Amino acid sequence: MKLYYHLSLPYLTNTYLIGPASGGRAILIDPGAMDVQLLELVESRRYYISSILVTNPVPAHTNGITTIMRIYDAVIYSGAGQFENYPCVCVAEGQSFTAEGFQVEVFGAQGLAPEAAMYKIENCLFSGDAISAGRTEDASRVFSKPLLTSRLKKIFAVMAPDTLIFPASGPPTTLELEKNFNPDLLPQTERVSAEFP
């Protein structure tokens, strides 16, 4: 598996491209924009976008889809049933499916938004807006931060510590780092000492 990163402007969000080592059918995750740089990345690696995974159907993660669908014939996977005029394969917590030869597991991001999803491919978790390096999503932008942090703790309890986390914004991190240093994910007794040394 090859994984490439692209910064989508103007939102400053991450878009991820996943494909085989030698080109072919590929997956695009959260295409906030389809600009010249992303098109050059796809084409220079000899990829064909045939699957799009959406972690949260908001413009910062979906504005590139209309352009992408003019170039490629892709299947859209999302927690929402439809995106504009394009049908989506509606995904939900606990599902798994195969996209372009990769096994994809779906995890819900309850508390963030009802249709939000996270996707695990091999040892990589694409977390969308749910978590970024050292923080969970800002409470002012989520439905219920306690519900979201509780859900993340349950998910992380069954994943390997070396799982890589690729967020919608910010740098990548690992599950082990988040469990040990993210104040929202620490047990209450450790949280106080982590926040106030």
Contacts in CASP RR format, 6 or more apart in sequence:
PFRMAT RR
TARGET T0000
AUTHOR 0000-0000-0000
METHOD contacts of the structure
MODEL  1
MKLYYHLSLPYLTNTYLIGPASGGRAILIDPGAMDVQLLELVESRRYYIS
SILVTNPVPAHTNGITTIMRIYDAVIYSGAGQFENYPCVCVAEGQSFTAE
GFQVEVFGAQGLAPEAAMYKIENCLFSGDAISAGRTEDASRVFSKPLLTS
RLKKIFAVMAPDTLIFPASGPPTTLELEKNFNPDLLPQTERVSAEFP
1 18 0 8 1.000
1 19 0 8 1.000
1 20 0 8 1.000
1 21 0 8 1.000
1 102 0 8 1.000
1 121 0 8 1.000
1 122 0 8 1.000
2 18 0 8 1.000
2 19 0 8 1.000
2 20 0 8 1.000
2 21 0 8 1.000
2 45 0 8 1.000
3 16 0 8 1.000
3 17 0 8 1.000
3 18 0 8 1.000
3 19 0 8 1.000
3 124 0 8 1.000
3 166 0 8 1.000
4 16 0 8 1.000
4 17 0 8 1.000
4 18 0 8 1.000
4 41 0 8 1.000
4 45 0 8 1.000
5 14 0 8 1.000
5 15 0 8 1.000
5 16 0 8 1.000
5 17 0 8 1.000
5 166 0 8 1.000
6 14 0 8 1.000
6 15 0 8 1.000
6 16 0 8 1.000
6 17 0 8 1.000
6 37 0 8 1.000
6 38 0 8 1.000
6 41 0 8 1.000
7 13 0 8 1.000
7 14 0 8 1.000
7 15 0 8 1.000
8 14 0 8 1.000
8 15 0 8 1.000
8 30 0 8 1.000
8 31 0 8 1.000
8 32 0 8 1.000
8 33 0 8 1.000
8 35 0 8 1.000
8 38 0 8 1.000
8 60 0 8 1.000
8 63 0 8 1.000
8 64 0 8 1.000
9 33 0 8 1.000
9 35 0 8 1.000
10 33 0 8 1.000
11 32 0 8 1.000
11 33 0 8 1.000
11 59 0 8 1.000
11 60 0 8 1.000
11 63 0 8 1.000
12 169 0 8 1.000
13 30 0 8 1.000
13 32 0 8 1.000
13 60 0 8 1.000
13 61 0 8 1.000
13 168 0 8 1.000
13 169 0 8 1.000
14 30 0 8 1.000
14 166 0 8 1.000
14 167 0 8 1.000
14 168 0 8 1.000
14 169 0 8 1.000
14 170 0 8 1.000
15 28 0 8 1.000
15 29 0 8 1.000
15 30 0 8 1.000
15 31 0 8 1.000
15 32 0 8 1.000
15 33 0 8 1.000
15 38 0 8 1.000
16 28 0 8 1.000
16 29 0 8 1.000
16 30 0 8 1.000
16 126 0 8 1.000
16 166 0 8 1.000
17 26 0 8 1.000
17 27 0 8 1.000
17 28 0 8 1.000
17 29 0 8 1.000
17 38 0 8 1.000
17 41 0 8 1.000
17 42 0 8 1.000
17 45 0 8 1.000
17 47 0 8 1.000
18 26 0 8 1.000
18 27 0 8 1.000
18 28 0 8 1.000
18 29 0 8 1.000
18 100 0 8 1.000
18 102 0 8 1.000
18 121 0 8 1.000
19 25 0 8 1.000
19 26 0 8 1.000
19 27 0 8 1.000
19 45 0 8 1.000
19 47 0 8 1.000
19 100 0 8 1.000
19 102 0 8 1.000
20 26 0 8 1.000
20 100 0 8 1.000
22 46 0 8 1.000
23 45 0 8 1.000
23 46 0 8 1.000
23 47 0 8 1.000
24 46 0 8 1.000
24 47 0 8 1.000
24 48 0 8 1.000
24 100 0 8 1.000
25 47 0 8 1.000
25 48 0 8 1.000
25 50 0 8 1.000
25 51 0 8 1.000
25 100 0 8 1.000
25 101 0 8 1.000
26 42 0 8 1.000
26 45 0 8 1.000
26 47 0 8 1.000
26 48 0 8 1.000
26 49 0 8 1.000
26 50 0 8 1.000
26 51 0 8 1.000
26 100 0 8 1.000
27 49 0 8 1.000
27 50 0 8 1.000
27 51 0 8 1.000
27 52 0 8 1.000
27 53 0 8 1.000
27 99 0 8 1.000
27 100 0 8 1.000
27 102 0 8 1.000
27 121 0 8 1.000
28 42 0 8 1.000
28 49 0 8 1.000
28 51 0 8 1.000
28 52 0 8 1.000
28 53 0 8 1.000
28 68 0 8 1.000
28 74 0 8 1.000
29 52 0 8 1.000
29 53 0 8 1.000
29 54 0 8 1.000
29 55 0 8 1.000
29 119 0 8 1.000
29 126 0 8 1.000
29 166 0 8 1.000
30 53 0 8 1.000
30 54 0 8 1.000
30 55 0 8 1.000
30 60 0 8 1.000
30 61 0 8 1.000
30 62 0 8 1.000
30 126 0 8 1.000
30 128 0 8 1.000
30 168 0 8 1.000
31 38 0 8 1.000
31 52 0 8 1.000
31 61 0 8 1.000
31 62 0 8 1.000
31 63 0 8 1.000
31 64 0 8 1.000
31 65 0 8 1.000
31 68 0 8 1.000
32 59 0 8 1.000
32 60 0 8 1.000
32 61 0 8 1.000
32 62 0 8 1.000
32 63 0 8 1.000
32 64 0 8 1.000
33 63 0 8 1.000
33 64 0 8 1.000
34 64 0 8 1.000
34 65 0 8 1.000
34 67 0 8 1.000
34 68 0 8 1.000
34 71 0 8 1.000
39 71 0 8 1.000
42 48 0 8 1.000
42 49 0 8 1.000
48 72 0 8 1.000
49 68 0 8 1.000
49 71 0 8 1.000
49 72 0 8 1.000
49 74 0 8 1.000
50 72 0 8 1.000
50 73 0 8 1.000
50 74 0 8 1.000
50 75 0 8 1.000
50 100 0 8 1.000
51 74 0 8 1.000
51 75 0 8 1.000
51 77 0 8 1.000
51 99 0 8 1.000
51 100 0 8 1.000
52 65 0 8 1.000
52 68 0 8 1.000
52 74 0 8 1.000
52 75 0 8 1.000
52 76 0 8 1.000
52 77 0 8 1.000
53 77 0 8 1.000
53 78 0 8 1.000
53 99 0 8 1.000
53 104 0 8 1.000
53 119 0 8 1.000
53 126 0 8 1.000
54 61 0 8 1.000
54 62 0 8 1.000
54 65 0 8 1.000
54 76 0 8 1.000
54 77 0 8 1.000
54 78 0 8 1.000
54 79 0 8 1.000
54 80 0 8 1.000
54 83 0 8 1.000
54 88 0 8 1.000
54 117 0 8 1.000
55 61 0 8 1.000
55 109 0 8 1.000
55 116 0 8 1.000
55 117 0 8 1.000
55 118 0 8 1.000
55 119 0 8 1.000
55 126 0 8 1.000
55 127 0 8 1.000
55 128 0 8 1.000
55 129 0 8 1.000
55 130 0 8 1.000
55 168 0 8 1.000
56 109 0 8 1.000
56 112 0 8 1.000
56 113 0 8 1.000
56 115 0 8 1.000
56 116 0 8 1.000
56 117 0 8 1.000
56 128 0 8 1.000
56 129 0 8 1.000
56 168 0 8 1.000
57 78 0 8 1.000
57 79 0 8 1.000
57 80 0 8 1.000
57 83 0 8 1.000
57 115 0 8 1.000
60 168 0 8 1.000
61 128 0 8 1.000
61 168 0 8 1.000
62 83 0 8 1.000
65 76 0 8 1.000
65 83 0 8 1.000
65 84 0 8 1.000
65 86 0 8 1.000
66 84 0 8 1.000
68 74 0 8 1.000
69 86 0 8 1.000
75 89 0 8 1.000
75 99 0 8 1.000
76 83 0 8 1.000
76 86 0 8 1.000
76 87 0 8 1.000
76 88 0 8 1.000
76 89 0 8 1.000
77 88 0 8 1.000
77 89 0 8 1.000
77 91 0 8 1.000
77 97 0 8 1.000
77 99 0 8 1.000
77 104 0 8 1.000
77 119 0 8 1.000
78 88 0 8 1.000
78 89 0 8 1.000
78 90 0 8 1.000
78 91 0 8 1.000
78 115 0 8 1.000
78 117 0 8 1.000
79 88 0 8 1.000
79 90 0 8 1.000
79 91 0 8 1.000
79 92 0 8 1.000
79 115 0 8 1.000
79 116 0 8 1.000
79 117 0 8 1.000
80 88 0 8 1.000
80 90 0 8 1.000
80 115 0 8 1.000
81 87 0 8 1.000
81 88 0 8 1.000
81 90 0 8 1.000
81 115 0 8 1.000
82 88 0 8 1.000
89 97 0 8 1.000
91 97 0 8 1.000
91 106 0 8 1.000
91 117 0 8 1.000
92 106 0 8 1.000
92 108 0 8 1.000
92 117 0 8 1.000
93 106 0 8 1.000
93 107 0 8 1.000
93 108 0 8 1.000
93 110 0 8 1.000
93 117 0 8 1.000
94 105 0 8 1.000
94 106 0 8 1.000
94 107 0 8 1.000
94 108 0 8 1.000
95 105 0 8 1.000
95 106 0 8 1.000
96 103 0 8 1.000
96 104 0 8 1.000
96 105 0 8 1.000
96 106 0 8 1.000
97 103 0 8 1.000
97 104 0 8 1.000
97 106 0 8 1.000
98 104 0 8 1.000
102 121 0 8 1.000
102 122 0 8 1.000
103 121 0 8 1.000
103 122 0 8 1.000
104 119 0 8 1.000
104 120 0 8 1.000
104 121 0 8 1.000
105 119 0 8 1.000
105 120 0 8 1.000
105 121 0 8 1.000
106 117 0 8 1.000
106 118 0 8 1.000
106 119 0 8 1.000
107 117 0 8 1.000
107 118 0 8 1.000
107 119 0 8 1.000
107 120 0 8 1.000
107 125 0 8 1.000
107 155 0 8 1.000
108 116 0 8 1.000
108 117 0 8 1.000
108 118 0 8 1.000
108 151 0 8 1.000
109 116 0 8 1.000
109 117 0 8 1.000
109 118 0 8 1.000
109 127 0 8 1.000
109 128 0 8 1.000
109 129 0 8 1.000
109 130 0 8 1.000
109 148 0 8 1.000
109 151 0 8 1.000
110 116 0 8 1.000
110 144 0 8 1.000
110 147 0 8 1.000
110 148 0 8 1.000
110 151 0 8 1.000
111 142 0 8 1.000
111 143 0 8 1.000
111 144 0 8 1.000
111 145 0 8 1.000
111 147 0 8 1.000
111 148 0 8 1.000
111 151 0 8 1.000
112 129 0 8 1.000
112 130 0 8 1.000
112 137 0 8 1.000
112 142 0 8 1.000
112 143 0 8 1.000
112 148 0 8 1.000
113 142 0 8 1.000
113 143 0 8 1.000
114 143 0 8 1.000
116 128 0 8 1.000
116 129 0 8 1.000
116 130 0 8 1.000
118 125 0 8 1.000
118 126 0 8 1.000
118 127 0 8 1.000
118 128 0 8 1.000
118 130 0 8 1.000
118 155 0 8 1.000
119 125 0 8 1.000
119 126 0 8 1.000
120 126 0 8 1.000
120 159 0 8 1.000
120 163 0 8 1.000
123 160 0 8 1.000
123 162 0 8 1.000
123 163 0 8 1.000
123 164 0 8 1.000
124 163 0 8 1.000
124 164 0 8 1.000
124 165 0 8 1.000
124 166 0 8 1.000
125 159 0 8 1.000
125 163 0 8 1.000
125 164 0 8 1.000
125 165 0 8 1.000
125 166 0 8 1.000
125 175 0 8 1.000
126 166 0 8 1.000
127 165 0 8 1.000
127 166 0 8 1.000
127 167 0 8 1.000
127 168 0 8 1.000
128 167 0 8 1.000
128 168 0 8 1.000
129 137 0 8 1.000
129 141 0 8 1.000
129 167 0 8 1.000
129 168 0 8 1.000
129 169 0 8 1.000
130 136 0 8 1.000
130 137 0 8 1.000
130 148 0 8 1.000
130 152 0 8 1.000
130 167 0 8 1.000
131 137 0 8 1.000
131 152 0 8 1.000
131 165 0 8 1.000
131 167 0 8 1.000
131 173 0 8 1.000
131 178 0 8 1.000
131 182 0 8 1.000
132 167 0 8 1.000
132 168 0 8 1.000
132 169 0 8 1.000
132 170 0 8 1.000
132 171 0 8 1.000
132 173 0 8 1.000
133 165 0 8 1.000
133 167 0 8 1.000
133 170 0 8 1.000
133 171 0 8 1.000
133 172 0 8 1.000
133 173 0 8 1.000
133 177 0 8 1.000
133 178 0 8 1.000
134 173 0 8 1.000
134 177 0 8 1.000
134 178 0 8 1.000
134 181 0 8 1.000
134 182 0 8 1.000
134 183 0 8 1.000
135 182 0 8 1.000
135 183 0 8 1.000
135 184 0 8 1.000
136 145 0 8 1.000
136 148 0 8 1.000
136 149 0 8 1.000
136 152 0 8 1.000
136 182 0 8 1.000
136 184 0 8 1.000
136 185 0 8 1.000
137 145 0 8 1.000
137 148 0 8 1.000
139 145 0 8 1.000
142 148 0 8 1.000
145 184 0 8 1.000
149 184 0 8 1.000
149 185 0 8 1.000
152 184 0 8 1.000
152 185 0 8 1.000
153 185 0 8 1.000
156 175 0 8 1.000
156 178 0 8 1.000
156 179 0 8 1.000
156 185 0 8 1.000
159 175 0 8 1.000
160 175 0 8 1.000
161 174 0 8 1.000
161 175 0 8 1.000
161 176 0 8 1.000
161 179 0 8 1.000
162 174 0 8 1.000
162 175 0 8 1.000
162 176 0 8 1.000
163 174 0 8 1.000
163 175 0 8 1.000
164 172 0 8 1.000
164 173 0 8 1.000
164 174 0 8 1.000
164 175 0 8 1.000
165 172 0 8 1.000
165 173 0 8 1.000
165 174 0 8 1.000
165 175 0 8 1.000
165 178 0 8 1.000
166 172 0 8 1.000
167 173 0 8 1.000
178 185 0 8 1.000
179 185 0 8 1.000
180 186 0 8 1.000
181 194 0 8 1.000
183 191 0 8 1.000
183 194 0 8 1.000
183 195 0 8 1.000
186 194 0 8 1.000
END
